Amino acid sequence: MIIIAAAQMRVSRDREENVRKSVDLIEKAAAAGAQLVCFPEGQLGYYAPQYPDLAADDIAVTIDDPCIQTLRAACRENGIIAVIAHNFLIDGKIYASMMIISEEGEILGIQKKNHIVCAPHYYEQHYFTPGDEGYNVVETSVGRIGMIVCFDRHFPESFRTCVLKGADLIIVPVANDKSEPLEIFRWEIRIPAYQNGVNAVMINRVGTEGGMDFCGETMAVNYDGSIAAIADDTEQLLMAELDTAGALKFREEKQYVSLMRPEIFAYGKQIENNN
């Protein structure tokens, strides 16, 4: 069993304020008995990609930025794992990313968003570079954690890849507003959890930022697709207990993963033929 806290938060334009809020939520999660706390996409800054072609100087940080050092120290001081999500400047390029920090304050892994959308309210191609490392699964003291960043959840292969790599739990930080159907928003995490027999947590922002009204609806989902815990559209620390041993048994019974025939999914060949 894993005790998880999902920090559904309102994000301001003041990075230092967002860092202080994140530290406070790390402390509260640890005090509540959580082994792991996770945050929404872009937790340290306002959602700039809702606008096309803004200056991008302040939307990303380096991995060794003081704000990241502060979050690492908070994990170490409170003995808790944190899954943070922000934009990282790596080799001169900006990647929408997430990072896992151990309870000792060590960086265990980073996941870059692989698919970058460009649509009204989501002009992400104006800012972000696509990831180049596929989907990563990180070993932690509470199990193997698969990482999927926001838009990548729309591709079912992301969940399947994480499970094939041994994920016990999948974390999905998002920035989703109320213009998208909430029913679909919920099913998009519940169905892949069921199809892959894996526990999953999706963490969203709340509040109004410019033309976007973030819907919240943070969810922890059991391996059978049922909802373990769900939030409304207000700031809160959502607690959930997830059963990883039960997930393994369910996966063996359903056989959706074990009976998969990768050789028949020739995506590259199909795309080539369609062109």
N, C-alpha and C positions, 0 to 999 in steps of 0.2 A: 504493500500500500504506500502511496505517495500523498502527502498533504501539500496542497498547492494553494498559493494565493495569487489571484489575478488582479493587478492594480489598474482598474478602469479610472482614468484620470483626465481632467481638463488641462490642456496645454496652453501656456501663454507665449507671448513673444519674447519674454525675458528668460534666457537660458539658465541663468543662475537660480531663478525662482523654480524652474522645472527640475533642476538638479536637487535643490533643497526638498522639494515635494517628493521626488523619487527616493531620496535618502530616508525621509520620514516614513514612506510606505514600506521600505525595506525593514525599518525598525519595527513597524507595526505588524508586518507579516511574521517576522521572527518571534515577536512577543505572543502572537496568536498560535504559535506552534507549527507554522509552515516550514517545510524543508526547502521550498523553492518559491520564488516570487517572479512573476513575469509582467511585462509592460507592453503598451500598445506601440504601433509603428510611429517612428519619429518623435519619441517621447520628450526630447529635449528642445523642440522648437515648433513654431507654427507650421501649418501645412502649406508651404510655399507653392508646390506644384499645382494648386488649384488655379494659379495664374500662369499664362504663357510668358516665357522670356523675361523673367525677373533676373536681377543680378543674383548670382548663386554663392556669393562670397561667404555668407553667414549661415548657410543651411547644413553644413557638414563640419565634422571635427575629425582630427586625426586619432588614431588608436591610443596614442600616448597623451592626449589632451588632458589637462588638469581635471575636467569634469568626469572623464572616465576613471581617472585615478581616485577621485572622490567616491565614485560608486563602488570601485573595487575595495576601497578601505571600508565602506559601509558593510559590504558582504563579509569581509574578514572580521570586523568588530562584532557583527551580529550572528556569525556562524550560519549563513544562509546562502544558497545558490540563487543567482539572479539571471534572468534572461532579459536583457535590455535590447532596445530596438531604436536605432537612429541612423543617420546618414554618415558614412565614413569616407574621408578623403584618403585614398590609397593610390600611390604612384601617380598623383596628379589627376585622378579620376574620382568622381563621386559615385558611390554605390549606396543604394537603399539597403540597409543591412540589419542584422541582429547579432548579438554576441552573448555567449554563455560565460558567466563568471562563477568560479567555484566558491565554496564557503571559506576558502583560504585567501580569496581575492585574486586568484590566478585566472587569466583568460584561457578558457578551454577550447573555444572555437568561435568562428565567425561565419555567418551565412550571408551571401549577397543575393539580392533579388535577381532572378534569372530572366523574367519576362517583364518588360517595361511598357506600360500602357500609354496611349496618347488619346485622350477624349476630354470632352467638357468636364471641368473640375479636376481632371487627372492628366495634366500635361507633363507627365513624368519623363517622357523622352526628351524634353527640353533641358533636363537636369541630370538624369542618372544614366550610368553605363550599365549594360546588362552583366550579370554575374557570369563567371567563366569557370566555375568549379562544380557545377551540378548541385546536388543536394547532399548536405552533410549531416551525419549522425555523430553525436559527441557522447563519450563515456563520462558519466558523473557518478557521484556516490549514491544517487537514488535511481540509477538506471541509465539507459541509453536514450538520449533525447534527439529527435529529428527536428529540423528547423525549416520552416516554410514562411517566406515573407509575403504577406498580403496578397497581391495579385496572382502569385504563383499557386494559390489554393484553387484557382479556377481550372487548373490542369490536373486531372485525377492522377496522372503519372507521378506527380510530386509526392503524394501520400504513399503510393505503392513503392516508389523508389526508397523512401525512408524506411518503410517496413522491411523491404528486401535487404536493407543494410543493417537490420537488427533493432530498429527503434522500438522502445517500450512505450514511449510517449512522444507526441508531436505537438510543438508549440507554434502558434500562428499569430503573430502580431499584425493588426490591420488598422487602416484608417478608412472607415466606411461611414457614409452619411445617410441621412433619412430619405434621399431620393431613390435609393435602391430598395426593392421589395424585401421587407424583413423576413417573410416566410422563406424566401429563397436563401437569404443570408444565413438563416439557421440550418436549413437542410444541407447547405454546401459544406458544412463541417460534420453534420450528423451522418450523412450517407457515406463519405469516405471512411469515417471511423468504423462504421459497420462493415463496409466492404473489405476493410483491411484488418479488422479485429484489433484496433489500436485505440488507446485513450488519446484524446486531443483537447487542447485548450486554445481558444481564439480570444484575443484581448483587443478591445477597441478603445478609441478615444471618446470623449463626450464634450458637449458644449459647441457654441457657434464660433467659427473662425472665418471671417470674411463672408463668402457666399455659401459656406458649408455648415451644416448642422449635423454633427456626428451622433450616430444613433445609439452608441453603447452596445447593449445586448451581448456583452462579454459572456462566453459560455465555456463550461467544462463539460466534456462529453465522454460518456463511457464507451468502452469497446463494442458494445452492442447497439450503439447509436442513440441510446437514451441520454437525457440531459441530467448530469449530476448536479449542476448549479447554473443559474442564469441571472444576469443583472438586468436592471432597467436602463434608463438613459441618464442616470445621475452618477456622480463620483462615488466610488466605493471600492472596498477591498473584498473581492469575491473569494470565498474559501471553498475548497472541494477536496474530497479524498478519493483517489483513483486506484483501482486494483490492477496492477500489472500482471500478477500471476493468473488472474481470471482471464485476462486478455489472451495470454498464450494458449490456454485451454480452449477458449472460444475459437481462436484462429485455427487450431488443429481440427476442431469439429466441423467448421464451415468449409475449410479447404479452398477458399477463394484465392489464397496466396499460393498454397502448395501445388495446386493444379494449374497454375498459370503457365502458358506456353509462350515464352518470349519470342520464339522464332517466327510466330505468325503476325507479330506487331511490327511490320516493316515500315515504320513511319517515313524514313528517308526515301525509300523506293517509291512509296505512294505519292509523296510530294513531288518527286522527280517526274513520275508518270502524269500527274495532273497538270504539270506546267507545260 
